[in-house]
Amino acid sequence: MVDPFGRHITYLRVSVTDRCDFRCVYCMAEDMEFLPKRDLLTLEELDRLSTTFIAKGVKKLRLTGGEPLVRKNIMYLIRSLSRHLETGALEELTLTTNGSQLKRFAKDLADAGVRRLNVSVDTLDADKFRRITRWGELKKVMEGIDAAQEAGLHVKLNAVALKGFNDSEIPSMIEWAHGRGMDMTLIETMPMGEIDEDRTDQYLPLSKVRADLSRQWTLNDIPFKTGGPARYVEVAETGGRLGFITPMTHNFCESCNRVRVTCTGTLFMCLGQEDAVDLREPLRSSEGNDLLAEEIDRAISRKPKGHDFVIDRKTRNPSVSRHMSVTGG
């Protein structure tokens, strides 16, 4: 799959559910209305859709949500998809999770061929964690991270940088992550979906964060890549890797190799654009995958050059109406 700008699409992110057991303030409103279950693709349909993408050249598959581990019988899907790891058709099967269910699933994930996870943690202060997630318990997430590392999974910590909330805590979080052998990635908040907060009050440019960290530590640019959008440095003083995902201050569109499928089978060619293609209809209208493959080809031919995210005092509305949990965060 090659888009109009010559970029090879080898990375698929699939949201298996829009539901989550947290209500993070930069991601969701507290009183969310989730999709009716009948609108969601079945696990078998998710498998078939993912398998079609793999046959068309996807090498890395990431399951997301919402919170993927709250999807009922999710291990059935993961074990089924792991067959593509065994054949070599898929190079990596991984997840992004809030960690709340990891204690329960870590060993099963490792046994199914998952080798690494991204765990979203925005603060190491239990009270602040409860405040930012509304419903989350930091203790459960820490137990999940412990279980994942004990199972041999490589954990990368993801943290959204939020002005006035965790900016002063970022150095200590980096030291903690690196002290446990975990990479860490900082992410700028993105204008997706209506939330209860004002994003102009939340937004913290990572250019500023990097400049502040550079006064404390030696940050050396390195060519390390995981297939995603992060640009990495090595922190000389900790010996660990630190990634920056900067959709606002320095977008990463020129090297974008990704597309996203929602839990309802909608394919978004760009996280920050509304253009989308329905894959559920061709998936359900034929037992074979020819119609599905043709629709995927048409979608890739429309992949845009980049997104147009804006956060400022003049632009209060989100750049796209859907929440990150729908698209696959």
N, C-alpha and C positions, 0 to 999 in steps of 0.2 A: 504494500500500500504506500503510494507516494502522492503527496498533496501538490497543489498547484505551484508551490514554492520549492519543490524538490526535497522536502523533508520526508524521510521514511518513518512511517507510523509503526512503531514496534512496542508501544507501551499502552496497555488498556487498564483503565480504572473502572471498576464495576461497583456501583452502590447496590448492596443486597437488601437494604431496608432504609427508609427515611426516619425510622424510629431510633430514639436514643434514651438512655437512662440518665443523662445529664441534660441541662438546659443552659449551656454556656452563653454568657451575655452577649458575646460578639457574634454568635452563630444563630441563635434561636430566640424567639419570644418565649416567655415562660409558659403561656397558654397556647401551645402549638396545636394545630389541627393536622393530624397525620392522615396519610392516604388510606382509604379503605383497603382491606387486605385483598379484595378481589381484583384490584388494579395492579397489584404487584406480580411480577413474573414469578412463576414457581421455581423451585430449586432446579428442577429438570430443565426448564426453559433457560435459566441462567447458565447452566452447564452447556447447553446446546449453543447458546449465543456466544459464550466465551470460546468454545471449541471452534466455532466458525472463524472468529477473529484469529485464533492461534493458527488455523490452517492458512490464513491469509498473511501471516508473517509476524504476529504479535509474539514477542519473546519474554515480556515481563507483564505479569497480571497482578494487580493489586485489588483486593477486596476492601471496600470501605462502607460507610453508611452516611448518615446516622452512625450508630454503633453496630458493626457487623456481627459481633458476638451475641447480640440479643435476638438475632433472627433464629427462629425455631428450627432445629435440626441443621444448623449451619455446618456442622462437621461432615454431614453427608455430602454437601456440595464440595467442601474442601478436599475430602478424601477422593471424591470422583475426579476433580480437576488435577489431583496429584499424578494421575496416570500420564499426563503430558510431560511431567518432570521425568518420569521413568523412561519415556521414549526419547527424550531430548528435544522434543518439539517446543517445550517451554523451558526457559532458562531459570525463571524465578517465579514463585508464587508467594505473595506476601500480603500483609494486612496493615491498615492503620486503625488503631483502637484507642479508646480512652483508658484502657487498662482495668476497668471495673470487673470484668469477667475473666481476666487472664489467669488468676489463681486456679480457676476451674478448668481452663482449656489449654494451658501452656504445653503440657506433655502431649496431649492429643495433636496439637498443631505441629510440634516437632516430629512426632511419629508420622505425620502426613506429608512431611517433606518441606514444611515451612522452615526457613533458616533465619529470617530476620523479621522484625516488626518495628513499626513506628508507634510510639506511645505518646499521646498528647498530654502534657503536664505544664501548666502555665505558672505555677508557684509551688514552693515547698512548704509554705505556711498553711497549716490545716484550716484555720479560720478563713483565710483569704481564698483557699481552694474551694471551700464550701460556698463562698460568696460569688466567685466567678462562674462556678458550675451550677449554682443554685441547689443542686441535689446531690452532688458528689461527695464521697468520703476519701480523703487522701490516703488513709491507712489501707483501704482496700486496693487502691492503685499501687501502692508501694509493695504490698504483698503479691500483687500480680506481676510486678517487675521482678521481684525476687524469684517467683516461680518460673518466669520466662528464662531468666539467666540460669537457674538451676537445671532447666530442661535443655540448655545449650543454645537457646535462641539469642541472636545478636539483637540488642535493643537500641534503637535510636530515639532520643527524646526530642519531641517537637514542642516548641513554646511560641505562642503568639505574643509578640511584643506589644504591650499596652501601656500607653502614657499614664503616669500617675498610679499605676497598679503594680506592675512587676519590673519597671525599668531599673530601680535600685537593686533588685534581687538578681538580675541577670548574671553578674559575675559569679555569685555564690552558686547559682544553679549550674553554670558551666563547670565550675570546680567539682561540684558533686557528681555530675554526669561523667566527667572525664576520670574522676577518682574511682568510678565503678566500671570503667572500660567502655562507656557508652559514648557514641557520637551525639552531638546536639545540633539541632537546627532551629534558628529563629525565623519567624514568619511575620510579615506585615499583615495587619488586618485588612480584609477585602470587603468592598461594598456590595454584598450579596444578600438580598432578602430584607424585609422589614424586621427590625428588632426594637426592643424597648429603650435602647441607649442611643446617644448621638455619637456616630462614628468619628466625627471631628474631634470629640473629646477623647476617644480611644486611640486614635492613629499616632503611631510612633515610627518615624522613618528609620529604617535600619542603617541608612548612611550615617545618621547621628550616633546610633548605638555602636557601630563599628569604630567611628572616630573616638568615642569615649573609651571603648575597650583598648584601642591602640595606645592610649596614654598609660594604660595599666600593664598591658602585655605586648608581646611580640607576635603579630599575626602574619604568617607567611602564606601567600596564595599557593594552592596546590591544585593539580589537575584532576584530583579525585572526583569520580562521578558515580552516582547510584542509578542513573537512568532518569532521575527526576530533575526539577528545575534548580535545585540548590547549587550555589557556588560556595566552595569550601576553602577554608584556611586551616592551617595547623597552628595551634597555640603553643608556642615554644615552651612556655613555663609549665604547662600542664601535660604536654605531649599528646593532647587529644585533638580531634577534628571538630570544627565548628562551621556549620552551613548557614547561609543567608538566602532566604526566599523573598524576593523583592518585587512583587507584582506592581507596586506603586512607584517606587523611586527608580528602579532599573529593571524593566520587564525582561523576561527570558524567552520571548516569543520566537526569536530568530532560530532557536535550536529546538523548538517544541516538537516532540515525537509522540505526543499523547492525545488520546481521545477518551471521553468518559461516557459511560452508559448508566442511566438511572435505574432504579429498582422497578420502574414501569416499562423499561425497554426503550427509552428515549435516548438517542445518541446525540451528545453535544460535542461538536468538533473543537470548541473553544470554551474554556471555563468562563470567560468574561463576555461572551456574546450570546444572544438569544436564539440564533439560528440552530435548528435541531431537526432530526429525522426520526420518525417513528419506526422502530424495528420490531415492535410487538406484533403489528399486523402481518408482515411477511413471515414472522416466526410462527404465527398461529394458523396461517392460511395454507400452509403446505407442510407435508411431512419431510420433504427434502430441504436442503439449505440453499438451493440456487437463488430463489427470490431474495432471501436474506443477504446473501453475498452480493447480489446486484445492488441492493439498497445501500449496503455499506460502501461499495465502490462509488456510488453517486454522492454519498455524504462526504467521503474523503476528497472528492473533486471540488467540494465547496468549502474546505477548511480555510478559514481566514488567516491573514498574515499575523494578526495579533489582537489583543483586547484593548479596551478603552476605559479602564478603571479610573475613577476620579473620586477623591475625598477632599472636600473643602467646604468653607462656610456657605458658598453659593450653591453647592450641589448636595442637597440634603437627601435626595432620593437615592436608593441603591442603584448601581449601574445595571444590575440584572435583578429581576423580581424574585427569582427562586432562591431558596435558602441553600447554603452549602450542603446541608444534610441530604437534600434531594439529589443534588448533582453528584455527590460522592466526594466528601472532603478529604 
